[in-house]
Amino acid sequence: MADIGQDKWKKAQEAVALLRQGVAQVIVGQQQIVEEMLVALLCRGHCLIVGVPGLAKTLLVSTLGQLLGLAFHRIQFTPDLMPMDIIGSEILQEDASGSRRKFEFTAGPIFANLILADEINRTPPKTQAALLEAMQEKQVTVAGRTMPLAEPFIVYATQNPIEHEGTYPLPEAQLDRFFFNLLIDYPTLDEERQIVRQTTGRQRPAVSKALDAAQVLELQDAVLDVPVPDHVLEYILKLVTASRPSREPADPFVRQYVEWGAGPRASQTLTLAAKALALLRGQPAASVEEVRHVAKPVLRHRVIPNYNATGEGISVERIVDHLLETV
């Protein structure tokens, strides 16, 4: 705690406790997904969430927005969606007297703190690129005018794994821009029973604001001060390097089933995510345990299986499991 300071650490832990308490009042189960979404939020990282419809992806993001006092917008991506539909455009307007006309910018839904980009793979690459540019640069440019987006700015994009017809899969280079790739699964039987009882009656759980935008920015700043011991950094570097089949000495399993390994952005993401998870868990420093916990959401969209893996049914999850077992 020497790096972060006692007062700052205590303040951060109080904010985290309020946040966890607020989420638990509304969201049933999905503790791991919630924790990983919070890690991405604290690291200023965007998430790609893969899951079938009806698993409360929208509720998760909107609840976070209410708890944090942040503006939340949901954008439903469709094949006919254009970049101006999410960024905004200049519209010709008349003044009150009707004697003068001028172009005025009308902001699109991208101007919020939390964005749910629903089914991002259903819209053409041109619109995907417009969103990804805003994610990377934290600004948009319309008619030669650049406008910054409000901080914090986080995009949670979803993909439906069921349907593939009429979709536009994100290229690997654009997938790499996402901090995490999260897989959201069905709830357990007990969790689903609680969900049904909680959502089919007259009373619904109320969401009260736990933090505000300034406190979120303070938490994001506190993450940077969490120390990473040398042995933890070495583990991160070895884990990422082990995923590259072209590097010596590459594991025979990796050589056989991996086309491309993770790049340096994976090492950066693992380090930041381990720091944020340590802060969420009240740990004084990042550890190997935190690195292993976030390895799958960091690596599952950065390690590319080859044709051998596809033919033999070797998934990227299996490859990452192998890396965690052998490194």
C-alpha positions, -999 to +999 in steps of 0.1 A: +000+000+000+030+022+001+025+031-036-012+040-033-013+057+001-034+047+031-060+074+027-065+068-010-066+031-004-093+034+023-113+057+001-111+033-028-122+004-007-152+023+006-163+031-029-158-005-041-179-018-012-208+006-021-206-005-057-207-042-049-236-037-025-256-018-051-250-043-079-260-072-056-294-056-049-304-058-086-283-085-103-288-121-093-257-143-098-232-136-126-207-125-099-177-132-121-191-113-151-200-083-128-165-084-113-149-085-148-171-056-160-160-036-130-124-044-137-128-031-172-145+000-160-117+008-135-091+003-163-110+025-188-113-006-210-141-016-234-158-050-232-171-074-258-198-095-242-208-128-259-241-145-248-275-156-260-304-132-257-322-128-223-292-130-200-296-095-186-267-079-206-287-046-209-298-047-173-262-052-161-249-021-180-279+001-172-276-008-135-240+001-135-249+034-150-275+042-124-252+031-095-224+053-108-246+083-117-234+080-153-254+086-185-263+053-202-273+048-239-282+016-257-276+014-294-293-014-313-270-023-342-288-032-375-276-037-411-289-003-421-273+017-393-250+045-405-221+062-387-241+094-383-268+074-365-244+068-336-221+098-338-246+125-348-248+149-377-252+185-387-288+195-394-299+227-412-319+247-387-339+280-390-337+307-363-369+319-345-376+346-371-372+322-400-349+346-418-316+328-413-305+292-416-275+275-402-261+241-396-263+228-360-247+197-346-272+171-331-253+147-309-258+110-314-262+083-286-224+079-285-223+110-262-228+092-229-206+076-203-217+040-207-227+027-241-243-007-248-236-015-284-261-043-289-252-069-315-223-050-329-217-077-355-250-070-372-239-037-386-216-031-416-178-025-411-182+012-419-204+018-388-183-006-367-152+014-376-169+047-365-177+032-331-143+017-327-126+050-336-146+068-309-136+040-284-100+044-292-096+082-295-124+092-270-135+118-295-156+121-327-151+143-358-180+157-378-177+182-407-140+189-397-150+196-361-135+174-333-156+169-301-142+151-271-164+124-254-171+128-217-151+108-192-155+081-181-164+066-215-169+028-217-184+007-244-200-027-237-206-043-270-226-076-273-226-104-298-251-132-303-233-165-307-263-183-322-268-165-356-241-160-382-261-153-413-262-116-422-235-106-397-202-088-401-176-105-378-151-080-363-116-084-377-088-095-353-072-061-353-105-045-341-111-073-316-078-065-301-091-030-292-115-046-267-100-048-232-120-080-223-139-106-242-165-119-217-187-150-221-219-147-202-236-181-194-270-192-182-278-188-145-279-217-122-313-232-112-313-214-078-303-181-094-330-185-121-356-192-094-346-160-076-347-140-109-382-152-117-395-143-082-378-110-082-390-098-117-426-111-119-441-094-089-452-058-082-421-049-063-389-044-081-355-038-065-347-001-065-313+012-077-299+041-058-268+061-068-237+048-049-210+069-066-207+097-091-185+103-122-158+121-101-155+091-078-153+067-107-124+088-121-107+087-087-110+049-087-096+047-122-067+068-111-061+047-080-057+016-102-025+030-116-009+032-082-014-005-073+021-021-073+029-051-095+058-072-081+086-082-104+077-119-103+041-111-113+053-090-143+076-119-153+047-143-151+026-120-174+054-118-200+060-155-200+023-162-203+018-139-233+051-150-250+041-187-246+010-180-268+032-172-298+040-202-320+068-184-338+089-177-307+115-201-293+111-223-274+074-226-283+053-254-268+045-282-292+008-278-285+009-241-293+029-247-325+003-273-336-029-253-328-022-216-327-020-194-359-012-161-341-004-155-305-012-125-283+006-092-289+021-066-265-014-051-258-022-084-240+007-079-216-005-043-209-041-055-204-031-083-181-011-059-159-038-033-157-065-059-151-045-076-123-041-042-107-078-034-108-088-068-096-064-065-066-080-031-058-115-046-060-105-075-037-088-052-012-053-066-019-023-044-014-006-055-047-014-075-078-006-112-076-003-142-099-037-153-088-053-121-102-034-125-135-047-161-138-082-149-130-083-124-159-062-144-184-092-159-203-111-126-209-078-110-220-065-138-242-096-155-257-099-129-285-062-123-289-050-159-294-061-171-329-065-209-334-054-224-368-071-249-391-057-278-372-075-266-340-107-260-360-106-294-375-099-312-343-123-292-322-097-275-301-112-242-288-094-211-278-106-218-242-087-251-243-056-233-256-056-207-229-062-235-203-031-252-216-011-220-213-022-216-177-013-252-169+021-251-184+035-216-177 
